[in-house]
Amino acid sequence: MQIIKLSATESTNTYLKELWKRGKLHDYTVVVTKDQTKGKGQMGAVWQSEAGKNLTFSVLKIMDGFDLKDKFLLNMYTSMAVFDTLYAIGVPRLAIKWPNDILSGSSKLCGILIENIVAGTKIKAAIIGIGLNVNQTDFSGSLKASSVKGVTNVHFDLDDLLGQILENLQKYLINTDKNLSNPGDLYEDYHSRLFRLGVASTFQKQNGTVFTGIIEGVSLQGKLLVRLEDEHIHKFDLKEVRLLY
């Protein structure tokens, strides 16, 4: 595993993608920075992070003809790897918020953005971006954000925590080397940790319409399964609906 450490960069995902374009990279090449100035989140959101206090990094996973239709499995593997790491260090009330945020209670600790390099219907490589709030304690710009230190009152070594996440990530991603498209027990484990599973929740459509429903799970294609008032289960993808709370 090659780890490239940068003092600052706009986006570790973008930096790693540019390296990929220039030539061959080793599997599990990692780019990590102390200061990510233009971090990206889902749907074009900006990931803000205080320099030197958090983990902002991207991992290259070279795929062996992994089907594009199974791409959400990468989100599952990554979410579970981060979840397991945080659970092991004592972070309380952990949950995975669809599609790929990690929460403690209702506070966001981690965001994940996976960008796939595709050829036809196959994924050639995945750029897995992870932003984890670790030792930052001031989140005056976001009432819903916190950090590992904020919920445990413990200061963590960033390099040690990075190593633990990468170790867990490799344990999960080995499944992609086997071209596993039936995750079995992992799929059940993911659901058991899903935020607000089986609980009446509030959602917002792109047009601003707000509605309530009960989360029944997530499909293998990454669509949120919501039981509405008509008792039918409707499928929503990331661009169609936003889970409020």
KEZA-394350 format. One line per 2 residues: number of its first residue (from 1); for each residue x, z, y of N, C-alpha, C. Coordinates in pm, 1 decimal, decimal comma, always signed. Each point is the difference from the previous one (the first is absolute). Example, Ala and Ser with C-alpha at 12.3 -4.5 7.8 and 13.67 -1.06 7.14 Angstrom:
1> +1319,0 +780,0 -569,0 -89,0 +0,0 +119,0 +90,0 +0,0 +120,0 ~ -35,0 -72,0 +105,0 +82,0 +6,0 +119,0 -77,0 +73,0 +109,0
END
This chain:
1> +84,1 +0,0 -119,2 -84,1 +0,0 +119,2 +88,1 +0,0 +124,8 ~ -22,8 -96,5 +87,4 +74,3 -9,0 +125,6 -85,4 +53,8 +113,6
3> +53,1 +97,1 +75,3 -72,5 +58,7 +111,8 +71,3 -37,7 +129,3 ~ -71,8 -69,7 +87,4 +52,2 -42,7 +129,1 -56,7 +92,9 +106,3
5> +87,6 +73,3 +69,2 -43,8 +96,1 +100,2 +22,7 -57,0 +139,8 ~ -105,4 +2,9 +80,5 +5,6 -51,7 +136,1 -28,2 +112,7 +98,4
7> +67,8 -1,8 +114,5 -28,2 +100,0 +102,4 -135,2 -28,9 +64,6 ~ -33,1 -128,9 +14,6 -129,9 -37,4 +57,1 -31,1 -144,7 -36,7
9> -127,4 -29,3 -13,8 -46,7 -136,9 -19,7 -147,6 -4,1 +34,4 ~ -50,1 -119,3 +30,7 -141,0 -11,1 +35,6 -89,6 +32,9 -118,1
11> +32,4 -56,0 -117,5 -80,7 +20,6 -120,0 +87,5 -18,7 -122,9 ~ +1,9 +98,0 -87,8 +80,0 -13,3 -122,2 -56,4 -110,3 -90,6
13> -131,9 -18,8 +1,0 -58,0 -109,5 -77,9 +51,6 -134,5 +49,4 ~ -3,2 -19,4 +130,8 +46,7 -126,6 +58,4 +148,0 -19,6 -26,2
15> +79,1 +103,9 +15,1 +144,7 -8,5 -23,2 +28,6 -41,1 -144,2 ~ -70,4 +61,1 -94,4 +23,1 -30,1 -141,0 -45,7 -141,5 -34,3
17> -109,1 -44,8 +59,4 -45,9 -137,5 -23,5 +101,3 -101,9 +51,8 ~ +62,6 +29,3 +112,9 +102,3 -90,1 +54,0 +122,1 -3,8 -91,4
19> +37,9 +113,4 -55,8 +111,0 +2,2 -95,2 -32,5 -83,7 -123,1 ~ -124,1 +8,2 -46,4 -44,0 -75,9 -116,2 +12,6 -150,7 +26,3
21> -33,8 -42,0 +119,6 +4,7 -142,9 +35,0 +142,6 -52,7 +3,5 ~ +94,6 +88,4 +32,7 +139,1 -43,3 +16,0 +73,5 -17,8 -131,9
23> -45,4 +66,4 -105,0 +70,5 -12,8 -127,2 -50,3 +98,3 -102,8 ~ +62,1 -2,1 -117,0 -44,5 +82,6 -112,0 +26,7 +147,0 +26,8
25> -100,5 +81,9 -28,6 +12,3 +145,0 +11,8 -20,0 +63,5 -136,5 ~ +56,4 +117,1 -17,9 -18,6 +74,0 -123,5 -137,9 +64,3 -2,9
27> -54,2 +14,3 -120,0 -124,7 +72,6 -18,7 +16,3 +142,2 +53,8 ~ -102,0 +50,9 +66,0 -0,6 +134,1 +58,6 +98,8 +14,3 +115,7
29> +25,1 -107,8 +72,3 +73,3 +13,9 +125,7 -87,7 +77,5 +97,6 ~ +59,5 +98,4 +67,5 -75,3 +88,0 +89,7 +56,1 -12,0 +141,5
31> -88,5 -10,5 +97,4 +38,8 +5,8 +141,2 -67,9 +122,0 +60,1 ~ +80,0 +90,7 +56,4 -54,9 +123,0 +59,7 +57,0 +14,7 +140,4
33> -81,4 +46,6 +92,3 +46,3 +15,3 +137,9 -40,8 +135,6 +56,3 ~ +81,1 +49,1 +93,0 -32,5 +124,8 +68,7 -104,1 -22,4 +108,9
35> -3,5 -124,9 +50,6 -89,8 -28,9 +112,7 -63,1 -137,4 -20,1 ~ -127,6 -2,2 -35,6 -72,9 -125,2 -15,8 -86,0 -19,0 +124,7
37> +35,3 -101,0 +79,2 -59,9 -12,4 +132,5 -131,7 -75,1 +2,3 ~ -23,2 -82,5 -101,5 -124,8 -76,6 -5,4 -54,6 -1,1 -142,3
39> -13,6 +118,9 -58,2 -50,8 +10,6 -136,2 -140,6 -54,1 -11,9 ~ -27,8 -64,2 -114,3 -129,7 -63,3 -21,5 -82,3 +77,9 -100,5
41> -130,7 +2,2 +23,0 -93,5 +58,8 -93,9 -100,9 -103,2 -44,0 ~ -101,9 +44,2 -71,7 -104,4 -90,0 -45,3 -76,2 -58,8 +118,8
43> -43,9 -126,7 -14,6 -85,1 -67,1 +98,2 +64,5 -3,7 +138,7 ~ +133,8 -9,3 +2,2 +69,4 -12,8 +126,9 +19,3 +128,9 +76,6
45> -35,3 +113,0 -59,9 +17,3 +129,0 +67,8 +148,8 +30,4 +17,3 ~ +30,9 +83,1 +97,9 +138,3 +37,6 +27,3 +28,2 +136,6 -61,5
47> +113,1 +9,7 -74,5 +39,8 +128,3 -58,3 +102,5 +62,9 +93,1 ~ -38,0 +108,5 +65,9 +87,0 +67,1 +95,0 +70,9 +116,1 -67,9
49> +132,0 +10,0 +25,1 +79,6 +102,2 -66,7 +109,7 +47,8 +93,7 ~ +17,0 +131,4 +8,5 +103,1 +57,3 +84,8 +136,3 -17,0 -65,7
51> +94,4 -57,2 +73,8 +131,0 -36,4 -53,7 +71,3 +120,0 -62,1 ~ +55,7 -21,8 -120,1 +83,1 +99,0 -65,8 -72,6 +111,2 -71,6
53> -133,9 -0,8 +2,4 -74,1 +110,4 -60,1 -84,7 -40,5 -120,6 ~ -9,6 -129,6 -24,3 -89,1 -46,9 -106,2 +67,7 -103,0 -89,0
55> -68,3 -40,6 -104,4 +49,0 -104,9 -88,7 -74,0 -129,7 +28,2 ~ +73,8 -101,6 +39,9 -55,0 -134,1 +17,2 +92,6 -94,8 -75,5
57> -52,2 -57,5 -108,5 +85,4 -83,2 -84,6 -81,8 -104,3 -75,6 ~ +70,8 -99,7 -49,7 -61,8 -106,3 -78,6 +83,2 -25,5 -124,4
59> -69,7 -34,5 -107,6 +64,0 -22,7 -129,9 -35,2 -139,3 -48,6 ~ +101,2 -73,3 -44,9 -23,2 -130,9 -59,9 -20,0 +15,0 -149,6
61> -113,1 -47,8 -50,9 -22,2 -4,7 -145,0 -13,9 -145,5 -40,6 ~ +97,5 -48,1 -74,9 -4,9 -137,0 -51,3 -92,5 -3,0 -120,7
63> -97,2 -88,9 +2,8 -101,7 -5,3 -103,5 +33,2 -108,3 -102,8 ~ -55,3 +15,6 -117,1 +22,3 -96,6 -107,7 -132,8 -69,7 -30,2
65> -42,2 -83,3 +95,6 -123,3 -74,5 -20,2 -124,0 +86,5 +0,7 ~ -1,0 +106,1 +81,3 -115,1 +89,9 +6,5 -116,2 -72,6 +66,1
67> -118,6 +7,8 -60,4 -115,3 -73,7 +50,8 -44,1 +52,1 +136,0 ~ -25,9 -92,3 +90,5 -45,7 +35,7 +133,5 -131,8 +76,6 -4,4
69> -84,5 -33,0 -97,4 -130,1 +66,7 -11,5 +14,4 +149,6 -30,2 ~ +116,1 +40,2 -51,1 +23,6 +140,3 -33,8 +78,8 +73,4 +108,3
71> +6,5 -56,8 +120,7 +87,6 +55,4 +103,9 -34,0 +143,5 +38,4 ~ -126,2 +41,2 -15,3 -35,0 +135,7 +40,1 +67,6 +104,6 -88,4
73> +40,9 -39,8 -119,0 +73,2 +93,5 -85,0 +126,1 +49,8 +69,8 ~ +61,9 -85,1 +81,6 +119,6 +41,6 +73,4 -33,8 +112,4 +97,9
75> -116,9 -9,1 +63,0 -44,8 +107,7 +87,8 -21,6 +128,9 -78,8 ~ -59,7 -14,5 -118,6 -23,7 +117,0 -84,0 +131,0 +64,8 -41,1
77> +94,2 -79,2 -49,0 +128,4 +54,0 -44,7 +70,5 +72,8 +114,3 ~ +1,8 -63,3 +118,7 +70,5 +58,2 +113,6 -67,3 +127,8 +48,0
79> -131,9 -3,2 +10,8 -74,6 +119,4 +42,7 +24,2 +116,5 -94,3 ~ -1,9 -27,7 -129,8 +20,1 +105,0 -98,3 +142,4 +56,0 +5,1
81> +98,3 -87,9 +26,2 +139,2 +45,3 +8,9 +18,4 +96,3 +116,7 ~ -58,2 -34,5 +115,8 +10,4 +88,2 +116,4 -78,6 +128,8 -25,1
83> -118,3 -13,6 -55,9 -83,4 +117,2 -31,4 +76,5 +96,7 -89,7 ~ +58,4 -50,3 -107,5 +72,4 +85,9 -94,1 +115,9 +72,4 +68,1
85> +70,0 -71,2 +89,0 +113,3 +59,3 +70,4 -46,4 +115,0 +89,1 ~ -106,0 -23,5 +74,7 -49,9 +103,2 +91,7 -59,7 +117,9 -76,0
87> -63,7 -27,5 -110,4 -56,3 +107,9 -82,3 +112,1 +91,1 -51,8 ~ +111,6 -62,6 -40,6 +111,1 +75,8 -57,8 +66,9 +92,1 +102,2
89> -9,1 -33,8 +129,2 +64,2 +84,8 +100,7 -99,3 +95,0 +66,5 ~ -121,4 +4,7 -53,0 -94,4 +102,0 +43,6 -95,1 -37,6 +111,6
91> -17,5 -130,1 +25,5 -95,4 -40,3 +103,9 -142,6 +26,0 -50,9 ~ -81,6 +72,5 +75,5 -133,4 +38,1 -48,3 -106,2 -107,3 +23,9
93> -108,8 +9,8 -74,2 -122,7 -77,3 +20,8 +26,9 -149,3 +13,3 ~ +81,2 -52,3 -90,3 +36,9 -141,5 +5,0 -114,1 -89,9 -46,2
95> -7,4 -117,1 +60,8 -97,8 -100,0 -42,2 +49,3 -137,5 +42,6 ~ -43,4 -101,6 -73,9 +28,6 -139,2 +35,6 -123,8 -57,3 +67,6
97> +14,3 -40,1 +124,2 -111,7 -59,2 +74,2 +8,8 -152,2 -10,5 ~ -104,1 -59,1 -53,7 -2,5 -145,0 -16,5 +26,6 -70,0 +132,8
99> +85,8 -103,7 +3,3 +62,2 -57,2 -119,6 +133,8 +62,8 -37,8 ~ +73,2 +57,4 +96,9 +132,7 +50,3 -36,0 +59,1 +97,1 +101,8
101> -80,4 +91,0 +48,5 +51,2 +109,9 +81,7 +7,3 +125,6 -87,0 ~ +94,4 +87,1 +30,8 +10,0 +127,9 -68,8 -35,9 +110,0 +100,1
103> -95,0 +83,9 -39,4 -48,9 +105,7 +87,4 +32,2 +137,7 -55,6 ~ +6,2 +96,7 +92,5 -3,9 +140,7 -36,6 -123,6 +55,2 +69,3
105> -101,2 +34,8 -78,4 -128,7 +31,2 +60,7 -56,7 -126,8 +60,4 ~ -23,9 +1,6 +130,5 -46,3 -121,3 +68,4 +106,3 -57,4 +92,6
107> +124,1 +50,0 -9,9 +109,3 -44,2 +87,1 +86,9 -103,0 -71,2 ~ +28,9 -108,6 +69,7 +82,0 -106,6 -58,0 +147,8 +35,0 +7,2
109> +65,8 -6,9 -116,5 +143,7 +24,2 -7,3 +78,5 -129,2 -18,4 ~ -59,7 -96,2 -68,7 +75,4 -117,2 -43,3 -86,3 -125,1 +4,9
111> +61,3 -109,6 +42,0 -63,9 -130,1 -3,9 +86,4 -96,8 -79,3 ~ -63,8 -91,4 -69,4 +70,1 -96,0 -86,4 -44,5 -141,0 +37,2
113> +95,0 -90,0 +14,9 -31,4 -140,1 +26,6 +82,9 -86,9 -93,8 ~ -67,9 -71,3 -89,6 +67,5 -86,8 -96,3 -23,5 -145,3 +38,4
115> +108,5 -73,5 +15,8 -6,6 -142,4 +32,8 +62,4 -78,7 -114,6 ~ -79,0 -89,9 -57,7 +43,9 -73,6 -118,1 +55,4 -136,9 +35,6
117> +104,2 -38,5 -69,9 +56,2 -134,7 +9,5 -54,1 -77,3 -119,9 ~ -81,0 -101,7 +27,7 -82,4 -63,1 -103,3 +41,0 -144,8 -23,7
119> -7,5 -41,5 -126,6 +15,8 -139,7 -37,8 -117,6 -36,8 -89,6 ~ -92,5 -78,3 +53,8 -119,1 -34,4 -77,3 -87,7 +121,8 -22,6
121> -22,0 +31,0 -126,9 -82,7 +116,7 -34,7 +85,5 +117,0 -48,5 ~ +130,1 -7,7 +22,8 +90,9 +104,4 -47,0 +70,9 +66,7 +117,8
123> +31,6 +126,9 -17,1 +77,2 +72,9 +99,5 +148,2 -6,9 -38,0 ~ +81,8 -59,1 +86,8 +143,7 -8,6 -24,1 +69,6 +132,4 +30,6
125> -44,7 +63,6 +107,5 +60,4 +127,3 +41,0 -98,6 +73,7 +88,9 ~ +16,0 +130,1 +5,6 -84,1 +83,6 +85,4 +89,3 +81,1 +93,4
127> -38,0 +2,6 +127,1 +66,0 +85,3 +98,5 -90,1 +122,2 +18,8 ~ +44,7 +113,3 -47,4 -80,7 +122,3 +1,8 +46,2 +88,3 +114,8
129> -82,1 +6,9 +104,8 +33,6 +80,1 +116,7 -68,4 +134,8 -4,4 ~ +75,5 +105,5 +24,2 -53,2 +136,1 -3,3 +40,4 +73,5 +127,3
131> -98,6 +58,6 +65,8 +26,5 +85,5 +115,2 -53,7 +139,0 -30,1 ~ +88,1 +97,2 -9,5 -38,5 +137,0 -35,0 +41,2 +95,1 +111,0
133> -98,9 +69,9 +56,1 +30,1 +103,0 +99,7 +58,0 +121,9 -71,5 ~ +121,7 +34,4 +33,8 +68,2 +108,8 -71,2 +18,5 +123,3 +88,5
135> +86,0 -11,0 +101,6 +32,8 +117,8 +81,2 -55,2 -5,8 +141,6 ~ -72,2 -103,7 +33,2 -63,5 -9,5 +131,0 -116,3 +99,6 +7,8
137> -13,1 +66,6 +113,2 -108,0 +98,0 +13,6 -93,0 -28,8 +117,6 ~ +40,1 -88,5 +89,6 -83,4 -33,8 +115,1 -72,7 -131,7 -26,1
139> -130,6 +8,0 -15,0 -82,2 -119,0 -20,6 -111,9 -2,7 +104,3 ~ +38,7 +23,4 +123,0 -98,4 +8,7 +107,2 -78,7 -129,6 +18,2
141> +59,1 -112,2 -45,4 -69,8 -127,7 +14,3 -96,7 -29,4 -111,1 ~ -1,7 +82,9 -104,0 -88,9 -24,3 -113,6 -46,5 +132,6 -59,2
143> -127,3 +26,5 +10,8 -54,6 +125,6 -51,7 -5,8 +1,8 -152,1 ~ +7,8 -117,6 -63,6 -14,3 -8,2 -145,0 +133,3 -1,1 -73,8
145> +111,3 +4,3 +72,8 +131,5 -6,9 -62,5 +64,6 +137,6 -9,9 ~ +82,0 +16,6 -105,5 +82,3 +119,0 -14,7 +125,9 -41,0 -74,4
147> +75,0 +96,4 -47,7 +125,1 -28,9 -70,2 +17,8 +98,1 -114,7 ~ +100,4 -28,3 -82,1 +31,1 +89,2 -111,6 +34,5 +139,4 +53,6
149> +80,7 +5,0 +104,8 +34,6 +129,1 +60,1 -122,5 +64,5 +62,4 ~ -86,3 -80,9 +57,7 -118,2 +53,2 +65,5 -95,4 +71,4 -94,2
151> -3,1 -44,6 -126,8 -93,9 +61,5 -94,4 +67,3 +98,2 -96,0 ~ +134,9 +3,5 +0,1 +70,5 +93,4 -87,9 +83,9 +102,0 +76,4
153> +26,9 -28,8 +128,4 +86,3 +84,5 +83,7 +142,1 +5,7 -54,7 ~ +40,6 -108,5 -68,0 +135,4 -8,9 -56,3 +67,0 -126,6 +53,3
155> +126,7 +13,6 +40,6 +78,9 -114,5 +45,3 +65,5 -65,9 -121,4 ~ -9,7 -133,4 -9,9 +51,0 -70,8 -117,2 +113,8 -94,1 +37,0
157> +95,2 -11,5 -92,9 +109,6 -95,2 +14,4 -52,9 -140,3 -29,3 ~ +15,1 -91,2 +93,6 -58,3 -132,8 -13,4 +61,4 -79,7 -114,7
159> +131,8 +9,7 -16,7 +66,2 -74,3 -107,6 -45,8 +48,4 -137,1 ~ -12,8 +131,1 -15,3 -46,0 +54,5 -127,7 -142,3 -46,3 -30,5
161> -84,8 +4,1 +100,4 -138,8 -40,2 -20,0 -10,1 -149,6 -29,2 ~ +81,6 -79,9 +66,9 +3,9 -144,5 -28,6 +38,4 -24,5 -145,4
163> +100,8 +71,7 -47,7 +43,9 -16,0 -138,1 -109,3 +32,8 -99,8 ~ -77,4 +104,2 +27,7 -108,6 +38,3 -90,1 -109,7 -105,8 -3,5
165> -33,1 -54,8 +116,6 -103,4 -103,8 +4,3 +46,1 -124,3 -74,7 ~ +124,2 -40,9 +22,0 +51,2 -119,8 -65,8 +4,1 +17,6 -151,5
167> +35,8 +119,4 -44,7 +2,1 +27,1 -143,9 -140,0 -12,7 -60,0 ~ -99,0 +58,5 +67,5 -137,4 -9,8 -50,1 -53,3 -142,1 +9,6
169> +37,9 -70,7 +105,5 -45,6 -137,8 +15,7 +50,3 -87,6 -113,8 ~ +124,9 +19,0 -39,0 +54,7 -77,7 -111,4 -72,7 +30,7 -130,4
171> -39,9 +124,7 -18,7 -71,0 +37,6 -122,1 -132,8 -74,2 -12,0 ~ -68,0 -16,2 +113,6 -127,6 -70,9 -2,2 +18,6 -151,2 -4,4
173> +95,5 -50,0 +77,1 +15,7 -144,9 +10,3 +59,0 -63,3 -124,8 ~ +52,1 +79,4 -91,3 +48,3 -57,3 -125,1 -113,9 -68,7 -74,1
175> -124,1 +42,5 +29,5 -116,3 -63,6 -61,5 -12,4 -145,8 +41,0 ~ +45,1 -33,7 +122,0 -9,0 -138,8 +43,5 +97,1 -87,4 -77,7
177> +111,6 +58,3 -44,6 +95,0 -77,4 -79,7 -59,9 -39,1 -134,2 ~ -96,7 +76,9 -44,6 -67,6 -30,3 -126,0 -124,0 -86,4 +22,5
179> -19,3 -40,1 +128,3 -115,7 -80,6 +37,7 -129,5 +66,6 -44,6 ~ -7,3 +129,7 +21,5 -116,1 +76,5 -42,8 -117,7 -27,4 +92,2
181> -108,9 -51,7 -53,4 -118,8 -25,4 +81,5 -115,2 +90,4 -40,5 ~ +24,5 +94,1 -91,2 -100,7 +97,3 -39,9 +61,6 +138,8 +12,4
183> -16,5 +64,7 +116,8 +72,2 +123,9 +26,1 -49,7 +122,0 -75,7 ~ -116,4 -8,8 -61,9 -46,6 +107,3 -86,0 -6,9 +135,0 +67,4
185> +76,4 +96,2 -53,6 -4,5 +137,8 +49,3 +37,7 +10,1 +147,4 ~ +90,9 -87,4 +45,4 +41,0 +3,8 +140,2 -118,3 -27,0 +91,9
187> -85,6 -91,4 -41,0 -118,8 -33,4 +79,1 -89,2 +122,9 +13,5 ~ -14,7 +76,0 -107,4 -80,4 +122,7 +4,4 +67,7 +106,1 +87,7
189> +132,6 +10,2 -10,3 +72,9 +96,7 +82,3 -16,2 -32,2 +148,3 ~ +6,8 -127,4 +33,7 -16,7 -42,7 +138,6 -137,1 +42,9 +51,7
191> -102,7 -22,6 -80,4 -135,5 +36,8 +40,8 -16,4 +151,2 +13,9 ~ +65,6 +75,2 -85,0 -13,8 +146,0 +6,9 +58,9 +55,6 +128,7
193> +81,9 -79,2 +67,6 +64,7 +45,6 +123,2 -56,6 -70,5 +123,5 ~ -105,7 -75,6 -18,2 -56,8 -80,1 +107,5 -78,9 +86,5 +98,6
195> +27,9 -18,6 +126,3 -64,5 +75,0 +107,3 -150,2 -26,7 +3,7 ~ -78,2 +107,6 -2,9 -145,4 -3,1 +11,5 -69,1 -74,5 -114,8
197> +61,8 -1,4 -115,1 -63,5 -59,3 -116,9 -126,0 +78,7 -35,0 ~ -111,7 -71,9 -13,6 -126,1 +63,1 -35,8 -66,0 +78,1 +111,7
199> +50,7 -16,1 +121,7 -51,2 +75,1 +114,7 -63,0 -96,2 +100,5 ~ -112,7 +37,8 +56,2 -63,7 -81,5 +103,9 +94,9 -13,8 +118,8
201> +27,5 -123,8 +39,7 +98,2 -26,3 +104,5 -56,0 -98,1 +101,9 ~ +66,7 -7,5 +112,1 -41,9 -89,2 +108,1 +97,3 -116,0 +11,7
203> -55,7 -120,7 +14,6 +79,9 -121,4 +6,9 -39,6 -80,5 +123,7 ~ +90,3 -89,5 +39,9 -29,6 -88,0 +112,9 +38,3 -143,5 -35,6
205> -94,5 -91,8 +20,6 +26,7 -141,2 -22,4 +71,7 -58,8 +121,3 ~ +50,9 -122,3 -16,5 +73,3 -63,3 +108,7 -84,5 -19,2 +125,0
207> -129,9 -18,9 -18,7 -88,1 -21,0 +115,0 -40,0 +130,7 +68,8 ~ +52,8 +111,0 -48,4 -26,9 +129,3 +60,3 -110,4 +79,5 -65,6
209> -71,7 -62,5 -93,4 -108,7 +69,2 -69,6 +53,3 +116,1 -83,2 ~ -62,6 +114,5 +13,8 +39,9 +119,7 -73,9 -103,7 +27,6 -109,1
211> +47,4 +32,8 -119,6 -91,2 +30,6 -110,1 +61,6 +106,4 -89,0 ~ -81,9 +57,6 -86,2 +48,2 +102,0 -93,3 -13,0 -49,4 -143,2
213> +83,0 +53,9 -85,3 -2,2 -34,6 -141,1 +89,2 +94,9 -77,0 ~ -1,0 -13,0 -130,3 +80,7 +85,6 -87,0 +106,8 -84,4 -68,4
215> +126,6 +38,9 +16,1 +110,0 -72,7 -63,3 -1,7 +24,7 -150,0 ~ -10,6 -109,7 -75,9 -1,2 +8,4 -146,2 +134,6 -36,6 -61,4
217> +88,6 -56,9 +81,6 +130,6 -37,4 -52,3 +54,8 -121,2 +70,9 ~ +104,7 -56,3 -58,4 +64,7 -120,8 +51,6 +17,6 -95,9 -116,1
219> -31,2 -127,7 +22,4 +16,1 -98,9 -105,8 +147,5 -33,7 -18,1 ~ +33,1 -64,3 -110,1 +138,1 -40,3 -24,4 +48,7 -101,9 +102,5
221> -94,0 -63,3 +68,4 +35,9 -94,4 +105,5 +11,4 +68,9 +135,7 ~ -19,2 +133,3 +2,2 +19,7 +76,2 +121,9 -121,9 +12,9 +87,7
223> -116,5 -39,6 -49,7 -121,7 +14,0 +79,8 -60,7 +138,3 -19,5 ~ -47,6 +56,2 +111,1 -61,2 +131,5 -3,6 -143,0 -11,9 -53,2
225> -32,1 +81,6 -99,1 -132,5 -2,0 -61,3 -83,4 +112,1 +61,0 ~ -106,5 -38,9 +69,2 -80,9 +96,5 +73,8 -146,3 -11,8 -43,3
227> -58,1 +113,5 -38,4 -142,4 +2,6 -33,9 -79,9 +25,9 +129,1 ~ -86,0 -96,1 +33,4 -78,9 +10,4 +122,5 -137,0 +60,4 -28,7
229> -81,5 +9,3 +103,7 -130,2 +64,5 -14,1 -91,5 -72,2 -97,7 ~ +25,3 -131,0 -19,7 -82,6 -74,9 -95,4 +42,1 +23,9 -144,4
231> +99,9 +90,7 -20,2 +52,7 +38,6 -131,4 +84,1 -109,7 -65,1 ~ +18,4 -112,7 +68,0 +89,3 -103,5 -50,7 +142,8 +28,3 +45,8
233> +96,9 -37,5 -84,0 +140,1 +15,9 +36,5 +49,0 -128,6 +65,5 ~ +45,9 +12,6 +122,2 +48,7 -113,9 +75,9 +152,9 +4,4 +5,9
235> +61,0 -118,2 +2,0 +145,5 -10,0 +5,9 +42,4 -42,8 +140,3 ~ +97,8 +71,0 +54,0 +50,3 -31,0 +133,5 +151,3 -15,3 -6,1
237> +52,7 -104,2 +68,2 +145,1 -8,5 +8,6 +45,8 +56,5 +134,1 ~ +130,5 +2,5 +18,6 +58,9 +67,3 +115,2 -49,4 -58,4 +131,6
239> -23,7 -128,8 +4,6 -39,2 -65,6 +124,5 -148,4 +18,7 +32,6 ~ -76,1 +49,2 -95,0 -144,7 +9,8 +18,0 -47,0 +135,7 +50,0
241> +71,6 +104,6 -35,6 -51,9 +132,7 +29,5 +114,3 +98,2 +21,1 ~ -28,2 +102,7 +80,5 +97,9 +106,0 +26,7 -63,3 +133,8 -32,4
243> +70,6 +79,3 -78,5 -48,2 +133,9 -35,0 +29,2 +92,8 +116,8 ~ -104,3 +54,7 +57,9 +16,9 +91,8 +112,1 +26,9 +140,9 -51,1
245> -99,6 +62,1 -66,4 +14,2 +130,8 -64,4 -135,5 +42,6 -48,8
END
